[in-house]
Amino acid sequence: MPEICRFFGIVISIFHKDHNPPHFHARYGDYKIAIEISNFSIISGYLPPRALGIVMEWAALHKDKLLENWEAAKQEKPLIKIEPLK
Protein backbone atom coordinates (compact mmCIF):
# COMPACT_ATOMS: atom_id res chain seq x y z
CA MET A 1 0.00 0.00 0.00
CA PRO A 2 1.87 3.11 -1.19
CA GLU A 3 1.78 5.67 1.60
CA ILE A 4 1.63 9.24 0.33
CA CYS A 5 1.24 11.11 3.62
CA ARG A 6 1.19 10.65 7.39
CA PHE A 7 0.04 13.15 10.03
CA PHE A 8 -1.55 13.06 13.50
CA GLY A 9 -1.49 9.24 13.43
CA ILE A 10 -3.41 9.14 10.13
CA VAL A 11 -1.90 7.32 7.14
CA ILE A 12 -3.03 8.26 3.62
CA SER A 13 -2.51 5.81 0.76
CA ILE A 14 -3.44 5.22 -2.86
CA PHE A 15 -3.26 1.69 -4.28
CA HIS A 16 -1.80 0.90 -7.68
CA LYS A 17 -4.40 -0.23 -10.24
CA ASP A 18 -7.29 0.33 -7.80
CA HIS A 19 -10.94 0.43 -8.91
CA ASN A 20 -12.81 3.57 -9.96
CA PRO A 21 -13.93 6.13 -8.90
CA PRO A 22 -10.62 7.86 -8.11
CA HIS A 23 -10.18 7.69 -4.34
CA PHE A 24 -7.70 7.49 -1.51
CA HIS A 25 -7.55 5.43 1.66
CA ALA A 26 -7.01 6.70 5.20
CA ARG A 27 -6.16 4.61 8.28
CA TYR A 28 -6.31 5.79 11.87
CA GLY A 29 -5.69 3.09 14.45
CA ASP A 30 -8.12 0.28 13.71
CA TYR A 31 -10.31 2.52 11.52
CA LYS A 32 -10.15 2.57 7.72
CA ILE A 33 -11.97 4.65 5.14
CA ALA A 34 -11.99 5.17 1.35
CA ILE A 35 -12.83 8.68 0.13
CA GLU A 36 -13.66 9.77 -3.41
CA ILE A 37 -11.31 12.51 -4.60
CA SER A 38 -13.76 14.46 -6.80
CA ASN A 39 -16.32 15.27 -4.12
CA PHE A 40 -14.85 13.78 -0.90
CA SER A 41 -17.77 11.42 -0.42
CA ILE A 42 -17.18 8.32 1.67
CA ILE A 43 -17.04 5.16 -0.45
CA SER A 44 -16.58 2.74 2.42
CA GLY A 45 -15.40 2.54 6.00
CA TYR A 46 -15.47 4.86 8.96
CA LEU A 47 -13.24 7.30 10.83
CA PRO A 48 -14.11 9.01 14.10
CA PRO A 49 -15.55 12.50 13.39
CA ARG A 50 -12.48 14.44 14.52
CA ALA A 51 -10.09 12.31 12.41
CA LEU A 52 -12.48 12.50 9.44
CA GLY A 53 -12.56 16.29 9.67
CA ILE A 54 -8.77 16.45 9.66
CA VAL A 55 -8.57 14.14 6.64
CA MET A 56 -11.17 16.19 4.74
CA GLU A 57 -9.33 19.43 5.50
CA TRP A 58 -6.07 17.92 4.26
CA ALA A 59 -7.72 16.45 1.13
CA ALA A 60 -9.30 19.78 0.19
CA LEU A 61 -5.86 21.41 0.30
CA HIS A 62 -4.29 18.72 -1.88
CA LYS A 63 -7.02 17.63 -4.31
CA ASP A 64 -4.86 18.26 -7.41
CA LYS A 65 -1.96 16.23 -6.02
CA LEU A 66 -4.31 13.41 -5.04
CA LEU A 67 -5.61 13.27 -8.62
CA GLU A 68 -2.03 13.28 -9.97
CA ASN A 69 -1.19 10.37 -7.69
CA TRP A 70 -4.34 8.50 -8.77
CA GLU A 71 -3.29 8.79 -12.43
CA ALA A 72 0.25 7.67 -11.59
CA ALA A 73 -1.07 4.71 -9.60
CA LYS A 74 -3.26 3.59 -12.51
CA GLN A 75 -0.08 3.39 -14.62
CA GLU A 76 1.93 1.77 -11.80
CA LYS A 77 4.27 4.75 -11.66
CA PRO A 78 5.84 6.02 -8.42
CA LEU A 79 3.62 8.20 -6.27
CA ILE A 80 4.66 11.58 -4.90
CA LYS A 81 4.59 12.31 -1.19
CA ILE A 82 2.13 15.03 -0.21
CA GLU A 83 2.80 17.53 2.55
CA PRO A 84 1.09 16.67 5.84
CA LEU A 85 -1.37 18.86 7.66
CA LYS A 86 0.37 20.90 10.36
Buried (B, 14 or more C-beta within 10 A) or exposed (E): EBEBBEBEEBBBBBBBEBEEEBBBBBBBEEBBBBBBBEEBEBEEBEBEEEBBEBBBEBBEEBEEBBBBBBEBBBEEEEBEEBEEBE
